Amino acid sequence: MAPVLDKINHSLEIFLPYEHIFNGFYAAQWSFNNQLYQQAITTLQENIVSYICLQKKLDVSNISQREMVNKAFNIYLNNTKEEQWKLSGKDEEQRIREKQTIKELLDYPVVKDLSSTFLVTTNTRNDYNHAGENPNPTKAQKLIDQIDERLIKVFEYFNLPQVPSETLHSHPHPQSALFINLSNHPSSTWQPAQLEAARQYGEIIDIDFPAVDALCSQEKINLLANQYAQNIINRGAPTCITVHVMGEMTLTFRLVELLKAQGICCVASTTERIVNTLPDGKKETLFSFVQFREY
């Protein structure tokens, strides 16, 4: 039973461990990785619509408002003239509001940038939903390839880490322990005492801690944390990994939360501050490594 549960748990590691619209894209990826192709293409297209609804302050659960996003895609793809738009408002006031919303959607870059993906997902869904009963049904392998291509495009567009199916099912757990140094101080610059202490945890791997702008949003912090955490999680079994996390405080806090939730040990380095007075009267401050302390 344990290996089965481990396999299930490993397959779910691609998801953000908190509520976020991007989990819809991860659900599409998870479905694809598990050969649930119809679910993958449906979830992918519907989550694109949901993302746009959220960004444009539309009600995600309102069918008529979601339909406006669909209309905007189709109008853009077909270059439909305004007088030919098919509006569903019951009265003139509703139709005016609907037209204004569609115009705003047409100016939204995501609609333009993902229009080709919307077209492919629409055609692919039609193939599935009609069981290939149309004049030119797409071959099965081509359908799979199209879904894969569109997943890659969407993940690249939103700068999301993509986990291929072979990674999820291969269990790339190392036999040896790893000590991952996620900081701006590569292990090549460490004092001998710090190097020796790190080697007690396992093989040392350096990963540069990302630069975080002072104006960086909380959403961006969460995405960065997820990307770096996923990179670490994919390197092996949680019990084989220790991560030395030292960097910008809010990103460090989020990273440690994510990693510890997966059972990965996180440590910080502690130092002793030594102040020496030089012959010219100036003071020199040095920091001497003392120990690694768990978060």
Buried (B, 14 or more C-beta within 10 A) or exposed (E): EEEEEEEEEBBEBBBBBEEBBBBBBBBBBBBBBBEBBBBBBBBBBBBBBBBBBEEBEBEBEEEEBBEBBBBBBBBBBEEEEEEEBEBEEEEEEEBEEBBEBBEBBBEBEBBEEBBEBBBBBBBBBEBBEEEBEEEEBBEEEEBBEBBBEBBEBBBEBBEBBBBBBEBBEEEEBEEEBBBBBBBEBEBEEBEEEBBEBBEEBBEBBBBEBBEBEEEBEEEBBBBBBBEBBBEBBBBBBBEBBBBBBBBBEBBBBBBBBBBBEBEBBBBBBEEEEEEEEEEEEEEEEEEEBEEBEEB
